[in-house]
């Protein structure tokens, strides 16, 4: 599925729409999720497992958000993937957080798995505006003629935070599993199986506000 082939063009296009994610929507009793709408005081701890042609590699990430001047946030991200490490701190207004995050990770070997998991462009493309209730689902046919379906199959819990388990299938083959809490700006759990065979598993291990 082409959506999993992370390209600069797709990332920049999604960055242009990041302003649409600036508010959490609640209407008619339907609660929606808006990724990257941070409160400004959160701290996320994740562990990562990546299986690819090089074998299995483990990693970990800490993302800390703190308030800055006016409507800005300061984000500190540090992590490692095997022996590769990185750390980055930047300040951004709310509407520019997503494209700035993408730029920080784009050419960083240790940060690259976040482009396929936490900061992938398809969060906004396929998840914004959806109602989070077990049994709900949505589907479409992609540019290759494949049937892509999403379904909220169950509830889930990671690091003491409750969410909804959503599964994405491509021609009935499971490609993606996520745990989403509408109250938290980042997913609690992600498992991505790429066509090339790479398997990414990212799990929230600690969350603070």
Secondary structure, DSSP 8 states (H G I E B T S, - for coil): -GGGS--HHHHHHHHHTGGGGSS--EETTEE---TT---SS-EEEEEEEEEETTEEEEEEEEEEEEE-STTEEEEEEEEEETTEEEEEEEEEEGGGHHHHHHHHHTT-TTTTHHHHTTT-THHHHHHTT----TT-EEEEE-TTS-EEEEEEEEEEEETTEEEEEEEEEETTEEEEEEEE-TTSSS-SEEEEE-TTS-EEEEEEEEEE-
